[in-house]
Amino acid sequence: MTSPAEPPLASLSLTHVSYNPDDPLSLLSAWLALLPQALLIVYATTLFCTREVECALMLAGQLGCEAVNFILKRVIREERPKMMHGKGYGMPSSHAQFSAFFALYMLLLLQRRGLGGRGLQAWRRHVYSAAAVGGSLAVALSRIYLNYHTPKQVLVGYGAGLVCAVGWYVVTAAARGVAEGKLWRCGMDLGKCVWLRDRCLEVDLVVEGWKAETFGGKKRR
């Protein structure tokens, strides 16, 4: 028990998830609620390790999508469900919006990587696409199951994420073709200052990394 002189403790809601310990599906939903935070770590590590500009652009779009959600919640100001776990406004669901943006933008990016036989092999694109869509839907449904959001709040959040994904994809794709690519090349020249490169649409980075670990076609011992 805290003394009168001590302030009451608060919970860091970023990682705090309430669930029913007697319900395995509730526990799974609680873990799914942490997926957006995990994806941000994946974004950061992938960008740091590969220095790919497309990863930086996707992360920028993802953060922009979160900013849109922040604004929408404070404009709409709709409360969470009555049996609510969590604080703040509920419309639209930020988890649903985050996961929808990630899934659709990833699908569009994988589709572009497959044009003309470039980049990833077809079976790998299909596996990645299925994982992105399945994970996205699971995260969105988990918010309803845990009573953090109503179905309407999740649907609106998911729709907002899809719109943000399409909009940002159009912007980034158009940037590559502005002034016959001169503006893009200028940006990449500036990006070289922090070792950014633009190869992931043309090559499979996993295969390229593996080849870098070989000498004369033989694996390094």
N, C-alpha and C positions, 0 to 999 in steps of 0.2 A: 504494500500500500504506500502511495506517495504521500509525503508530508505536505502541509499547506504551503511551504515555501518552494516546493518543486513544481515546475509547470507540468501539465498533463502531456503524456507521450502521444505522438501522432504516428500514423502508418504511412509509409512511402507507397502511395497508390500505384506507382509505375509497375511494381512487381508484386503487389498484394492482391491475391485472388481468393475470394471466399467460395467454398464448395462443400458438398455433403460428403464427409469421409466414409459413409456407409454405401455410397453409390459409385461404382467403378467408372461409369460414364461421366459422372460429375468430376471425378479426379482427372479423367482424360481431357475434359473440357477446360479444366483449370490449366493444364499444361499447354493446351492449344492457345490459351489466352496470352501466353508468353512468347508465342511464335513471332509476332511483329518485332519485339525486342531482339530476339535471336537473329532475325533477318537483318536488322540494322548492324549487328556485329558482323554478319556475313558480308554486307555491303562494304563496311570499313576495311575488313581484312582483305577482301578481293581487290578493292581499289588500291590498297597499299602494296599488295603483292604483284599485281599485274600492271598497274598504272594505265589501265585502259580508259580512254575518254568516254566510251559508251557506258561503262559502269558509273563514272562520275555523273553523267547526264541522267541515268536512271535514278541514282540516289538523289540528285537535285529535284527530279520530278516527284519522287516519293515524299520528300520533305515539303515540297510545295503542296502536295495533296493533303498532308497533315495540317498545313496552314489553312487550307480551304475548310477543312473540317472544324478547326478551331473557330473560324469566323462564323460558319453556319450554326454551330451550337449556340453561340452567343446572340445570333440574330433570331433563331427559331425559339430557343429557350423552352423546349419541351422536357418535362420531367421524365425520369426513369420509371420503370414499372413500380407498382405499389410494393410488391415483394422484391424490393431492390437491394442489390449488394453493390455498393460503390457510391461515389459522390459525383457531383457535377451534372450537367445536362445530358440527356440521352439521345437527342435527335440532331444529326444522324450518328450511327454507331461508328466510332473511329476505327475499331478493329476490322469491321466489315469493309470500310472504305480503304483502309491500308491494304488488306489482303486482296481486294478486287483490283486495285491499281497494280499491285505486284504481279498478279496472275495474268491480266490482260496485256500489260506492257511486255512481260516475258514471252507470251505467245506471239505477239507482233514481232518482237526482236528475233525469236527463233525462226519465224517464218521468213524474215528478211535474210537471216543467215543461211537459209536453205536455197535461196534463189541461185540458179545457174550452177548448182552443185558445189557451192562454196561452203566453207565453215563446217558445221557439225554434220555427222552422218544422220540419215533419216530416222533410224531407230532411236538414236539418242535424243533427237528433237521430240519424238513422240513420248518418250519416257519423261523427259523434263516437263513437257506440256501437261501431261496427265498429273504429275506430281504437283505442279503449280495450281492447276484448277481444283484438284481434290483437296489440297491443303487450304486453299482459299475458301472453299465452301464449308469445310469443317470448322474453320475459325469463325465464320459468320454464324453458323448454326450453334456453336458453343455459347455464343453471347445470349442467345435466347434461352438455351437450356439452363444456364447459370442465373437467369433472371436479371441480367445486367441491362437488357434492352428488350423492347417489344419487337414482334416480327416487322412491324412497319418501320421502326427505327433502323433495323438491320437492312431491310430492303432499300430504303432511301440511302443509307450509307454505302451499300454495295453499288447502287446505281451511280452515286457521286464518284466513287472510285473508278468505275468504268469510264465515265465521261472525262475525268482527269487524265486517265491513261491514254485515251484516244487523242485528246487535245495535246498532251505533251509529246506523244509520238509524232503527230503531224508537225509540231514545231521543230523538233530535233531533226526529222527527216528533211524538212524544207531547208533547214540551216545548211545542210550538206550541199544543196543545189543552188543557193543564192549566189548570184553573180558568177555562175558557172564554177562554183566551188572556191572562188577566190577568198570570200569571207571566211569560209571554213578553214582553208589552208592558213590564212592569217591567224586564226584562233589557235590552230595546231602549232604554229611557230611559237606563239606565246606559251602554249602548253609544254613545249620542250624545256622550258625553264624549270618545270617541276617534274620532268621526265614522263610526261603523258604521251601516250601513243594511241594509234587508231588502227588496230589489226583484227579485232575479234569478229568483225563481219566477213573477213576474208579467210581466216585460218582457224583451225581447231587449236585453241591455246593449250589444251591438255596434251595433244599429240606433239605440238611444237616444243612444249616443255620436256616431254619424254625424249625427243630427238636431241635436245640440247645436252642430255645426260649420256650421250653415246659418242664414241670415237670410231670412225671408220665403219659404222654399222654395227659395232659390237658394244654391249653394255659395259659401262665403267665398273670395274671390280673394286 
